[in-house]
Amino acid sequence: MFDKMLIANRGEIALRIIRACKELGISTVAVHSDADTESLHVKFADEAVCIGPPLPVESYLNYKRILAAAEITGADAIHPGYGFLAENAEFAEMCETNDIVWIGPSPRLINEMGNKSLAKTMMAQAGLPVIPGTDGPVTTEEEALRAAEEIGYPLMIKAAAGGGGKGMRIARDPTSLTNGLLIARAEAESSFGDPSLYLERFLSNPKHIEIQLLGDTSGNVVHLGERDCSIQRRHQKLIEESPCALLDPRLRQAILDAAVRGAGALGYHSVGTMEFLVEEDGFYFMEMNTRIQVEHPVSEMVTGRDLVKEQISIAAGNPLSFTQEDVVFSGHAIECRVNAEDPAQSFRPCPGVISFFHLPGGMGVRVDSHVYQGYTISPFYDSMIAKVICHGLDRAEAISRMNRALEECVIEGVENTLAFHRSILANPRFLKGDFSTRYLEEFVWTAEK
């Protein structure tokens, strides 16, 4: 096992990794920008190194400063968390060059799955169903228009190196395709440094189902069930749950088997998530994320397995500590991402000082947060305040428990999404599990008076 690990991230995920390291007996190094000097991940790590000004490009995205911090502290491993450099193959390669273990899959796997078009091709070769679309990036407007005639409208324009909804546009006719290509290409270049785009058929009313996977360097791959991530806004997930409320058992098993088969064909090692769109009785591979996910606690709650500790163990060269037969699923779990945003103002970010903060507790309630009373939500980073995760014997109990937990949670000083989440949980369609990725487009919410 490792002696000292540097966490190349901030906020709740950095704190989550520090906790796992403490349980494993690994010393930790936090890196932080000037804006994060008083953050909890800095306070709870064994050592801390300031790596620059608040802007991420000068701190959390600065390879050289992070590697220098690892060198001066004697860290023998780096965990990237999620976001920032978590799926950056170049940084993973630089870690290996400097004899620092990268807590994640190989640079090859990050590259292959990071290119969404290539990932689709590879998974199709492994026998997974994929959404009809172009075999690779489209380079000209004429090529895109010809491909669109074959695929059929409506279709989705997607950034080949994309994620998080960036570089994505829906085209319903040739005119919107032409306009969408220009906007998506510029956004892809700005966000990922790669303007490559590909096209695929747009599914009008799908569920977004993802499979939590673990693989080791000996070729063993297991799944920890599925998560329903269909409640999302502009392709950003807001509520996740496991298992999916409305999924035929045979279809569920087919998706799980496909995900394991796909990861096995890649020789995948580390934690990873394979994402699918499900419509009626069909499912289609969408992408694979080669990192720990924001919503990983949902899978931990229904299986009792610590994904971060297992990820670290795999990176140390150990085989998986359990087999598929050892995984026991228990009850239902839901996660709500509570953000410093104003839903009444198109979810405008609301940085500021948390003047009062009270966390919920009790049976079946978990809160992952780096926030405390007096903490400043910075305008430079993600506006997440906390992830509230609730577990129950069944879905009804998990929802009831989440309602109670959100009511018990008190956040003052900044606008937040607590009331918005409560309104979703009370909606009859949500209670029935009858929702797709378009749910929030149709959901009407009025701010509480």
ZIQUI-V990929 format. One record per backbone hydrogen bond with DSSP energy under -1.0 kcal/mol. CO is the residue of the C=O (numbers start at 0). NH is the residue of the N-H. If there is no record, write none. Layout:
((CO	NH) (CO	NH))
This chain:
((2	26) (3	75) (4	28) (5	78) (6	8) (9	13) (10	14) (11	15) (12	16) (13	17) (14	18) (15	19) (16	20) (17	21) (18	22) (19	23) (20	25) (26	4) (27	46) (28	6) (29	48) (31	50) (32	35) (35	38) (38	42) (39	43) (40	44) (46	29) (48	31) (51	33) (54	57) (55	58) (55	60) (58	61) (60	62) (61	65) (62	66) (63	67) (64	68) (65	69) (66	70) (67	71) (68	72) (69	74) (75	100) (76	5) (77	102) (78	7) (82	85) (84	87) (87	91) (88	92) (89	93) (90	94) (91	95) (92	96) (93	97) (94	99) (95	98) (100	77) (101	103) (105	109) (106	110) (107	111) (108	112) (109	113) (110	114) (113	115) (114	118) (115	119) (116	120) (117	121) (118	122) (119	123) (120	124) (121	125) (122	127) (123	126) (128	284) (131	200) (139	143) (140	144) (141	145) (142	146) (143	147) (144	148) (145	149) (146	150) (147	151) (153	201) (154	170) (155	199) (156	168) (157	197) (158	161) (159	115) (162	165) (168	156) (170	154) (172	176) (173	177) (174	178) (175	179) (176	180) (177	181) (178	182) (179	183) (180	184) (181	185) (182	186) (183	187) (184	188) (185	189) (186	190) (187	191) (187	193) (188	192) (195	159) (196	137) (197	157) (198	133) (199	155) (205	436) (206	277) (207	228) (208	275) (209	226) (210	273) (211	223) (212	271) (213	221) (214	269) (215	218) (219	215) (221	213) (224	211) (226	209) (227	240) (229	231) (230	237) (230	238) (232	235) (235	232) (237	336) (239	334) (240	227) (241	332) (247	251) (248	252) (249	253) (250	254) (251	255) (252	256) (253	257) (254	258) (255	259) (256	260) (257	261) (258	262) (259	263) (260	264) (261	265) (262	267) (269	214) (271	212) (272	288) (273	210) (274	285) (274	286) (275	208) (276	283) (277	206) (278	281) (281	278) (283	276) (286	274) (288	272) (292	295) (294	297) (295	299) (296	300) (297	301) (298	302) (299	303) (301	329) (305	309) (306	310) (307	311) (308	312) (309	313) (310	314) (311	315) (312	317) (313	316) (323	326) (331	391) (332	241) (333	389) (334	239) (335	387) (337	384) (337	385) (338	340) (338	416) (339	349) (341	344) (341	346) (341	347) (347	341) (351	376) (353	373) (355	411) (357	409) (361	364) (363	390) (365	388) (367	386) (371	374) (374	353) (376	351) (382	339) (385	337) (386	367) (387	335) (388	365) (389	333) (391	331) (393	397) (394	398) (395	399) (396	400) (397	401) (398	402) (399	403) (400	404) (401	405) (402	406) (403	407) (404	408) (409	357) (411	354) (411	355) (416	420) (417	421) (418	422) (419	423) (420	424) (421	425) (423	426) (426	430) (427	431) (428	433) (429	432) (432	434) (435	438) (437	441))
